[in-house]
Amino acid sequence: MLIHVVKSKIHRVKVTGAELNYIGSITIDQDLLDAANIVEGEKVQVVNNNNGERLETYAIPGPRGSGEITLNGAAARKVSKDDILILITYAILTQEEAKTFKPSLVFPNQDNLLI
């Protein structure tokens, strides 16, 4: 049997932008992507702590050290600048693999930078 488990989590980042006129995705500072083991194009669940919205999109890298967290395309309608988000990715593992798997958990500072 295969199960979905948390692979990566970037906890409590602040929205820095929302670009409606864009093809889609979420732009995430490359340093945060690396720390969370998230690759370009990977599906990301976005949980908005301010309004309860949840959506799925895909990651694109933003400039290193910028702290950028920008929702692009239709997802831009689900956030406001300075909203606090949790970003989650999942892996599909066997139950045996899941017992020993350790997710990458990232807790940036209030400027979305690594501590």
C-alpha positions in Angstrom: 0.0 0.0 0.0 1.2 3.5 -0.8 0.4 6.5 1.4 0.8 10.3 1.1 3.2 11.8 3.7 4.5 15.4 4.2 7.7 15.7 2.3 8.4 19.4 2.9 7.0 22.3 4.9 7.8 26.0 4.9 6.0 27.2 7.9 4.6 30.8 8.3 6.0 32.8 5.4 4.6 36.2 4.5 3.1 36.9 1.1 5.3 39.6 -0.6 3.3 39.8 -3.8 0.3 38.7 -5.9 0.5 38.9 -9.7 -2.8 38.2 -11.3 -1.6 38.6 -14.9 0.8 35.7 -14.9 0.5 32.2 -16.2 0.4 30.6 -12.7 2.4 29.2 -9.8 4.0 30.4 -6.6 7.4 32.1 -6.7 9.5 31.1 -3.7 13.0 32.4 -2.7 15.5 29.8 -4.0 17.1 29.5 -0.5 13.8 28.4 0.9 13.2 25.9 -1.9 16.6 24.4 -1.3 16.2 24.2 2.5 12.8 22.5 2.1 14.0 20.2 -0.6 11.4 21.5 -3.1 12.2 21.4 -6.8 11.1 23.8 -9.6 7.8 22.7 -10.9 6.9 20.6 -7.9 3.2 20.7 -6.7 2.8 22.8 -3.6 -0.2 23.0 -1.3 -0.7 26.6 -0.1 -2.5 27.1 3.2 -3.5 30.7 4.0 -3.6 31.3 7.8 -5.4 34.6 7.4 -8.4 33.5 5.4 -8.4 29.7 5.5 -8.0 29.3 1.7 -6.2 26.2 0.5 -5.0 25.8 -3.1 -2.5 23.8 -5.1 0.0 25.2 -7.6 3.6 24.6 -8.6 6.9 26.1 -7.4 9.1 28.4 -9.4 12.3 29.8 -8.0 12.7 33.4 -6.9 15.9 35.3 -6.3 18.1 33.9 -3.5 18.0 35.8 -0.3 15.0 37.9 -1.5 12.4 36.4 0.8 10.0 36.4 -2.1 6.7 34.6 -1.8 4.5 35.7 -4.7 1.3 34.0 -5.8 0.8 34.2 -9.5 -2.2 33.8 -11.8 -5.6 32.9 -10.4 -4.0 32.0 -7.0 -3.3 35.8 -6.6 -7.0 36.2 -5.8 -6.7 33.9 -2.8 -4.1 36.0 -0.9 -3.3 39.5 0.2 0.1 41.0 0.7 1.4 40.2 4.2 -0.9 37.1 4.6 0.8 34.3 6.4 1.1 31.0 4.6 2.2 27.4 5.2 3.6 25.7 2.1 3.5 21.9 2.0 4.6 19.2 -0.5 3.9 15.5 -0.2 5.5 12.3 -1.2 4.0 8.9 -1.9 5.7 6.2 0.0 5.2 2.6 1.1 4.1 2.3 4.8 7.6 0.9 5.5 9.4 3.8 3.9 7.1 6.3 5.7 8.1 4.9 9.1 11.7 6.1 8.7 11.2 9.1 6.3 12.0 12.5 7.8 10.4 15.6 6.1 12.3 18.8 5.5 10.7 21.4 7.8 11.7 25.0 7.4 10.9 27.8 9.8 12.0 31.2 8.3 12.1 34.5 10.2 9.5 37.3 9.8 11.3 38.4 6.6 11.0 34.9 5.0 14.7 34.4 5.4 16.5 31.3 6.8 17.4 31.6 10.4 
